[in-house]
Amino acid sequence: MADSQDIDNALVTRLGADATLLALAPNGAYWDEAPAGSTRFVVVSLVDEDDVQQFGRRSFENALYAIEVRMLSTIAGANPKAAAARIDALLEDQPLTVPGYAPMAVFRESRIRATEVDAGDTSIRWYRRGGHYRVVMSVS
């Protein structure tokens, strides 16, 4: 039986296994939050999801994910622009292989670009870049 979490895991696995992306974000890719002490990493989060019913059963899942690289501004060589471009190369129009599903579409709907100022120490900045990616999978 298809399990929606397998789609989530496939995204994190694809991003976390890419040597080029890991060279830019060496702390890895994570679901919702990275481990304490991480300074250059990718976070994948579910924004919204619809199950589409057809013929009395779930036919496909239509999910929107926020996928972004986060980098501490004080790290030498931090390149959030290159990391966001690599995320896009790994996902845009690249089908996911997930047990129990057939790929339909993966594409970026909008971009993310922000600078986050630490509430406790305003000299600390986090660069955030990436996008909102739509992932549509047919339940097989």
Buried (B, 14 or more C-beta within 10 A) or exposed (E): EBEBEBBBBBBBEBBBEBEEBBBBBEBBBBBEEBEEEBBBBBBBBBEEBEEEEEEEEEEBBBBBBBBBBBBBBEEEEBBBEBBBBBBBEBBEEEEBEBEEBBBBBBBBEEEBEEEEEEEEEEEEBBBBBBBBBBBBBBBE
